[in-house]
């Protein structure tokens, strides 16, 4: 395609076609004889003992209005009747875009995700938990987000409604976007003939671009996210054992650090609360939020794994070199509560400024002193 841009007049025509009033297709309509294809989206459905819900997830993917997808269903060595439920659902949809992989050993959520990832080839990757479902518009909305001419992001996130095990609707949304994140994406209109309709109209108030940074949690859970494949390849953890659950915490936070997020407040999927999932015991108290919490060990593993990759991966260093001081600032925020771990890790120490290392040494010393004082007081009380 680059050979077509040797002529200045063609360059100018393409440049003019990309004016703010046009969508993506308008850029290419001026180049006759070139067919621009929409991207393939790889859908990975991860299942572990969710047999009775898995059919709903599979059928919801089959009914997507965006048809350029492949779907890999991964069973993580379930002990229930998941296999028969999944095979029956795949027979029902009878679609060559679907494949089924049965893991021979249970590895947890992250391992199952990347089993499917390795079998996929799409430019974008979506992970769907087997107990959740998508509305028919889900993939179409996310592709519109990612192909916006106004913003490019590492991942997209759309809201999810919440239902109980029997599909009783208990909340029309799950997450509320923090008010401090207010940079709107004004336009994500895409007029490609392969897209059934334009979901994201000009001046869509539901869309925000969240600038790359280290955030606590601003996303929907796993089933509401779509990632750029290239980002997942870079942030993929070497050890998946630390992320048997809550893998989205690591993936969403790290992807966002690299390339930011396009977020839509619109609901395009359904998150199911039931006895076997992470937040089943936490009621919905309002503001669209389930009062759940991430286990401390997952939070610690997320911070440490992110820090180790940021400090040692040459590709990540190159990707972030255009933002002076950004990588060191993120490392400092990730590790500020983990002084002892840093001081015992030569790679991390080498990646941080000496001033920060001195602060961490002081903090570690104060922590030891506080611990000694507490133990001393307890001994006196006895």
DRENDONU-611438 format. One record per atom (N, C-alpha, C): x negated, y, z. Coordinates in pm, whole numbers, plus 50000, padded with zeros to 5 digits. Example, Ala and Ser with C-alpha at 12.3 -4.5 7.8 and 13.67 -1.06 7.14 Angstrom:
<pts>
486814943150780/487704955050780/486804967050780/487154977550708/486334989450714/487105000350787/
</pts>
This chain:
<pts>
499174987950000/500005000050000/499145012550000/497955011850056/497095023550065/496715028849927/496655019849825/496265024249691/497305033449630/498525033249679/499565041849624/499395056349665/498545058849764/498425072249817/497215079649761/496705075149646/495555081849586/495955094949521/497215095949480/497675108149414/498255117849516/497795130449507/498225140449604/499725142949600/500325142749480/501755145549472/502575134949544/502125122449539/502825111749610/502655113349760/501455117249802/501235119849944/502225130249994/502375141049916/503265151949958/504715147349963/505105139149867/506485134349866/506775125749988/505825117150024/506005108750142/506035117250268/505145127150271/505115136150388/506455143350403/506975148550292/508245155750297/509385146450338/509305133950294/510375124450327/510435121550475/509335123850545/509305121350688/509735133150771/510395142850709/510875154550782/511845150350891/511995158550995/512825154751110/514255151051076/514785155650963/516175152750930/516385138650878/515295131350851/515415118050792/515065107050890/515675095350871/515285083650949/514125076450882/513765064750936/512645057050884/512805053750736/514005049350696/514175045050558/513925056450461/514255068750501/514045080150414/512605082050374/511685078150460/510265079450431/509885071050310/510545059650294/510145050150190/511035050450066/512175057350076/513065057949960/512405064949842/511425073649870/510785081249762/509735072949689/509375061249742/508365052849678/509085041449607/509275042749479/510045032749406/509255019749394/509995008749396/509374995749374/508764989449497/508904995749614/508344989949736/509494986049828/509484973549870/510504968849965/509904968950106/510474977050191/510024977650330/510894968150412/510274958850479/511004948850555/511134953150701/512254949550761/512404951950904/511614941250979/511204944051104/510344934651176/511084922251224/510324911551238/510834899351300/510734900851452/511814897551521/511824897551667/511794883151715/510844879951800/510774866551860/511494866751994/512484858152007/513244856852132/512784844152201/512394845352328/511984833752407/512974832252522/513744821552521/514674818452631/513964808952727/513774813452850/513084805252951/514104798853044/514034785653055/514994778353138/514284769653241/514784770553364/514404760853467/515624758453555/516204746853542/517374742753621/518554752453608/518744757953490/519894766653464/520794760353359/520854747053361/521564739953256/522974744853230/523754747153334/525164750653315/525354764653257/524304772853263/524404786353207/523714787653071/522874778153035/522004779752919/522764781252787/523914774852775/524684776052651/525054790552624/525494797652729/525904811652711/524754820052657/523544817652710/522374825252665/522084822352518/522084809652481/521754805652343/522784811252244/524054809952278/525114814852188/525044829952175/524694836952283/524614851552276/523514856152181/522434848352172/521374851652076/521854848851933/522534837851915/523024834251781/523984844651726/524664851951813/525664861751771/525104875851755/523794877451754/523204890751739/523504896751602/523794909751601/524024916651474/522714918751398/521604918951468/520294919751404/519854905451373/519724902351245/519574888251206/518124884051185/517194893451183/515794889951158/515104886151289/515434874451339/514824869751464/514544854851454/513674850251542/513484835951568/513694833951717/514144822351757/514414819751898/513754806651941/512924807652042/512264795852099/512824793752239/513484782552260/513994779052393/512944770352462/512534774552582/511494767252656/512094761952785/512044748952803/512444743052931/511204740053013/511164745453135/509984744153220/510094731953311/510274720353249/510324707653321/511444707553426/512664710553381/513814711053472/514114697353532/514724697653650/515104685253718/516614683053715/517354692253654/518804690453641/519114685253500/520314687653455/520724682653322/520524693253213/519534701953232/519314712853137/519094707952994/518314697252978/517964692652843/519214689652761/520154682452821/521364678752746/522204691152715/522284700652810/523044712952785/522414721052671/521094722152673/520404730052571/520544723452434/520344710352428/520444703452299/521864704452243/522864703752332/524254705052285/524514719152231/523964729152299/524144743052254/523454745352120/522264739652103/521544741251976/522264734051863/522864722651892/523684715851791/524894724351754/525444731051855/526634739351831/526314751151739/525214758251766/524894769851682/524344765551547/523684753851542/523214748051415/522494758551330/521414763751384/520714775151323/519224772151317/518644772651197/517234769351181/516304779551246/516834790751286/516004800751354/515674796651498/516344786251549/516174781851687/515254769651693/514384769551793/513514758151821/513534755251970/513204742852006/513244738652146/511904732652185/511314737852293/510044732652345/510274727852488/509884715452514/509994709852649/508604709052710/508374717052812/507084716452881/506974703352958/505764698052962/505534685353031/505214687153178/504934699453218/504604702353357/505194715853395/505794716553513/506374729253557/505274739253587/505344750953525/504304761053544/504814774253596/506134775853607/506684788553653/507034797853537/507584809353573/508154818353473/507124823353371/505984828253419/505004833953326/504474823253229/504214811453281/503714800653195/504734797053087/506024796353125/507064793353028/507184804352923/507074816752968/507144828052875/506074827152766/504844824252808/503764824152711/503674811052633/504324800552681/504504788752597/505344792452475/506424799652499/507244804352388/506534814652303/505814823552368/505064833952296/504074827752198/503354817452242/502354811052156/502984804052035/504244800552047/504934793851936/505654803751845/505554816651876/506294826851802/505374834951713/505974843351629/505174851351536/505714865451514/506774869251585/507394882251561/506564894051606/506794905451543/506104917751581/506584922951716/507804919451753/508364923051883/508804910251953/508744910252086/509044898252164/510014901752276/511094894052285/512084895752391/512174882852471/512224884152603/512374872652691/513764873052754/514504862152740/515854861152795/515894849852897/516254853053021/516444842553121/517674834353084/517614821453107/518654812453060/519994814353130/520014821653242/521274824153310/521864837953277/521214845453190/521724858553147/522234857653004/522934868052960/523424868452822/523234882352764/523164882852632/523064895652561/524384898852492/524704911552483/525774915952395/525264915152251/526154914152153/525704912752014/524794924051966/524874935552030/524104947251988/522694947752045/522304938252130/521064939452207/519834941352117/519564931952029/518344932851949/518374944851855/519534947751800/519644959151710/519294972151781/519774973651903/519474985751980/517984986852007/517364975952047/515934976452080/515074979051956/515444973351843/514694976151721/514814990851684/516014996451698/516195010751674/515295018951765/515205015051891/514335022151986/512885021751939/512405009851904/510995008151870/510635014551736/511585015951646/511295021851516/511645036651509/511905042751622/512215056951625/511065065151567/511365075051482/510305083751433/509845093951535/510505094551649/510175104551751/509285099451862/509215086451882/508435081151994/508035066851965/506835063152006/506345049451997/506005044752137/506485033052174/506285028352311/505875013652311/505295009452423/504864995552439/506034986252461/507084991552526/508264983352550/509504991952551/510634985452534/511924992152544/512744985152651/513654992752714/514474987352822/515884992652808/516854983652809/518254987852810/518934982452935/520014988852973/520684985353097/521444972153085/521744966253200/522474953753207/523664955353301/524814950253261/525924948953355/525634937153447/526344936453559/526104925653655/527374917753678/527244904453674/528384895753699/527994885253803/529024879353864/528784868153954/528724855153873/528514844153940/528324831353872/529464827953777/530704831753816/531874828653733/532184839453632/531224848653612/531344859753516/532304870653561/532594871453690/533354882753742/532464895153741/532914905653675/532124917853664/532104925053798/530904927953850/530804934853979/530094948253969/529444950953856/528804963953836/528634966453687/528994978553645/528894981953504/527484985053459/526554985853554/525154988553520/524304983453634/523014981653607/522134976553711/521174987053764/520544994453674/519505003753715/519865017953676/519485027453760/519635041553729/518265047453701/518105053953588/516825059853553/516545071553646/515365072053708/515045083153798/515185096553727/515715106453798/515955119553738/514675126253690/513535122753752/512295129253713/511845125153573/512395114253523/512055109953387/513135115453295/512845126353230/513895133553159/513565136653014/512435131852964/512055134952826/512885126552730/513865132852668/514795125552583/514185122352447/514575110952394/514305107952254/515545112852178/515415123852106/516585130152046/517135122451926/516305114451863/516745108651738/516115094951718/516935084851704/516415071651667/517275065551557/517815074251472/518665069451363/517825062251258/518235050251222/517535042351121/518565037951018/518355041550893/519345038450790/518845027650696/518355016650753/517895005550671/519084996450641/519234992050517/520404983950482/520514970950558/519384965850612/519444953250684/520014954950825/520064967250873/520674969651003/522174971550982/522974964151055/524414963951031/525044977851049/524584985151148/525114998451171/524105006151254/524275018851262/523375027051342/523955028351483/523285021851578/523725023051717/523245036351774/521985039451744/521385051251805/521575063251714/522585071051737/522865082851657/521955094351700/521905104451615/521135116351649/521685122351778/520775127251863/521135133051992/521795122952084/521305110752084/521795100252173/521325103152315/522265107052401/521895110852538/521415099152621/521625086852573/521265075252655/519775072452654/519025078252560/517635074452541/516665084352604/515675078752672/514595086752729/513265080152694/512265088352670/510915083152656/510185085452787/509725074852849/509005075752975/507505074752947/506785085352976/505365086252942/504565075853019/503545070352954/502695060153015/502115065053147/502255057053249/501735060053382/501915047553466/501515048253592/501755037053683/503035039653759/504065031853731/505375033753794/505665022153888/506575024553982/507015013754070/507995004653995/509195009653965/510125001653884/511135010853820/511125011653688/512065020053615/512765012153505/512674998953508/513154990753397/514294981653440/514974976253340/515874965053365/515014952753392/515614941853442/514854929453459/514464923453324/513854911853329/513314905153210/514264905553091/515524902253113/516464900653003/516874913752937/516414924952989/516734937952929/515554944452861/514464936852838/513224942652787/512834936752651/512194944952569/511574940152444/510184946452434/509174938152410/507774942452409/507214942252267/506234950852244/505414949552124/504464937652142/504384929352041/503554917352051/502104920752083/501574930952017/500164934652036/499864938052181/500834944052250/500634947752391/500574935152477/501484925752453/501464913252531/500164905652511/499624905952391/498354899052366/497234904952449/497274918052470/496214924752545/496354922552696/497574923052747/497764922552893/497994908452946/498054898652859/498314884852901/497384880653015/497944876153128/497084872053240/496414858653214/495174857353257/494474844653240/495054833853331/495474837853449/496024828453546/497514831153562/498354822153511/499794824053522/500364818753654/499564811553730/500054805453855/500504815753957/499924827853950/500294838354045/501664844254015/502234840853900/503484847153857/504524836553824/504744827553918/505764817353897/507154823553896/507334834753966/508564842653962/508174857253942/509154865453909/508954880053897/507854883653798/507744876153690/506714879053589/506944892653524/508204897153522/508494910053459/507834921653532/507564920253661/506894931053734/505534933853673/504774923353648/503444925053588/503544929853444/504374923353364/504434926453221/504944940553195/506034944353263/506604957653238/505684968753288/505144967153409/504274977653463/503014979353380/502414968153339/501144969053266/501384974353124/502424969453059/502744974452924/503014989452928/503724993753031/504045008053043/502785016353065/501845011253143/500575018353165/499875020853032/499985011252941/499285012452813/500015021652715/501335019852703/502025026952595/503355033352627/503775033652754/505035040152787/506245031752749/507435037152781/508695029852763/509745038652699/510505032952605/511745039252562/512875032352637/513655040152707/514665034952799/516045039652755/517015030752752/518395034352724/519265031052845/520105040452882/521045037952993/522245029752949/522405027852818/523525019952769/523355005252806/524474998552827/524474984352862/524534975852736/523564966752721/523544957852605/523314943252646/523494940352775/523334926652822/523994924952957/523964912653006/524624909253132/523664901253219/523474905953343/522624899253441/523524891753538/523264878753554/524134870453636/523534868253775/524324871453877/523934868754016/524554855454058/523714846154101/524234833254148/523254827454249/523594816354307/522834810954419/521394807354392/520994805754266/519644800854237/518694811654188/519174824154173/518224834054120/517714843454229/516754851754188/515934859254283/516734868254375/517734875454321/518424885654400/519834881554439/520104868554439/521464863854465/521974867854603/521084868754701/521504871654837/521634886554865/521364894854765/521374909254785/522604915354720/523424921754801/524654927654751/524364939954666/525364943954588/525274956354512/525854967354599/525024977054638/525434987254732/525825000454667/525645001654536/525965014154469/524785019454393/525015030254322/524005036554236/523485026554134/524275016154105/523885006554003/522704998054039/522414996454169/521194989554208/521504977854300/520934966354270/520994954954361/519864956654461/520174955354588/519174958054691/518264946054709/517434943454610/516474932554617/515084937754644/514144928654665/512764932854684/511834922354624/510654926954584/509654918054527/508814912254640/508574899054642/507704893254745/506334899954745/505794901954865/504524909054879/503414902354798/503374889154797/502294882254727/502344884854576/503564886754520/503684889854377/503214904154351/503574913254439/503134927154426/501614928054431/501004920954525/499544921154538/498884914954414/499404903454369/498844896954251/498954905854128/500064913154117/500254922254003/499214933154004/499034939654118/498064950654127/496654945754099/496284934554159/494904929554144/494624924854001/495584917853941/495364912953804/495274924553706/496144934453723/496074946353637/494724953253652/494274954853777/493014961853803/491824954353743/491814941153758/490694933353705/490624934053553/491784933653486/491774934653340/491384948753295/491884958853364/491544972553328/490054975453346/489454968953445/488044971753476/487074963853389/487534952653331/486584943753263/486884941053116/488094944353069/488464941152932/488004952352838/487054949452747/486534960052658/487584965652563/488554957252522/489594962052431/490484972152502/490834969252628/491644978752704/490894991852724/489604990752753/488795002852772/488815011352646/488725004852531/488725012152403/490095018352376/491145010852406/492495015852383/492775028552463/492205029252583/492505040352674/491455051252673/490425049952589/489335059652593/489765073452543/490865074052471/491365086952424/492025095152533/492215089252652/492795096452765/491755097252876/490895107452873/489785108252969/490255107553114/489635098753189/489945097453331/491175089353362/491965085753261/493235078753285/493005064853344/492085057253286/491855043553333/491375043553478/490455052453511/489935053153648/491035057453745/491885066853700/492975071453786/493955060153816/494295052253713/495205040953733/494575030553825/493295027753804/492585018253892/492635022854036/492395035754058/492425041054194/493775039454259/494845041854183/496195040454238/496545025854265/496085016954178/496355002654199/495674997254323/494495002454353/493634996354455/493515004354583/494235015454594/494035024154710/494405017354842/495285007354838/495665000154960/494934986854973/493934984754892/493274971654886/491764973154897/491314981254993/489894984855003/488994972655022/489374963655109/488514952055138/488334943255014/489414941754937/489334933754815/488384940054715/488454953254701/487574960254607/486124958954648/485844960854777/484464960754825/483824946954811/484644936554799/484114923054780/484124918654633/484434928054543/484524924854400/483584934154324/482494928754276/481454937054213/481954943754085/482814936954007/483324942853883/484174955153912/485034953954012/485894965254046/485084976754103/484124973554187/483274984154243/482544991754133/482084984454032/481354990753924/482214999453835/483534997053836/484425004653749/484955017353814/484775018553945/485325030054019/484245040254051/484615053054061/483645063354097/483095061254238/481855065454260/481225063654390/482015070554501/482585082154469/483355089554569/484525081154620/485205074254529/486335065854568/485855053754647/484725048054609/484175036654683/483835040754826/483285052754842/482975057554978/484245058855061/485315063855000/486595065055071/487115051355111/486945041655022/487425028155052/486615021755163/485315024155165/484485018955275/484955024855407/485235037855407/485715044355529/487065038655570/487955036555473/489265030955504/489135016955561/488265008755502/488074995155552/487544995255694/486635004555723/486095005555858/487175009655957/488025019355918/489105023756006/490125012656027/490395004955923/491334993755936/490804983456036/489504980656029/488924971156124/488994976556266/488764989556281/488824995856413/490244995256469/491244998156386/492644997556431/493014983456473/492564973556395/492864959756429/492234955956562/490994960156584/490304957056711/491034963456828/491504975856809/492234982756917/493544975656948/494264971356844/495524964356866/495304951356942/494274943956900/493974931356968/493564933757113/492844944857137/492424948257273/493614951457362/494564959157309/495764962657387/496584950257419/496704941157321/497464928857345/496804920357453/495474919957453/494744912157554/494984917857693/495024931257705/495264937557835/496664934757886/497644934657793/499034932257833/499204918257891/498414908957845/498494895257897/497944894658038/
</pts>
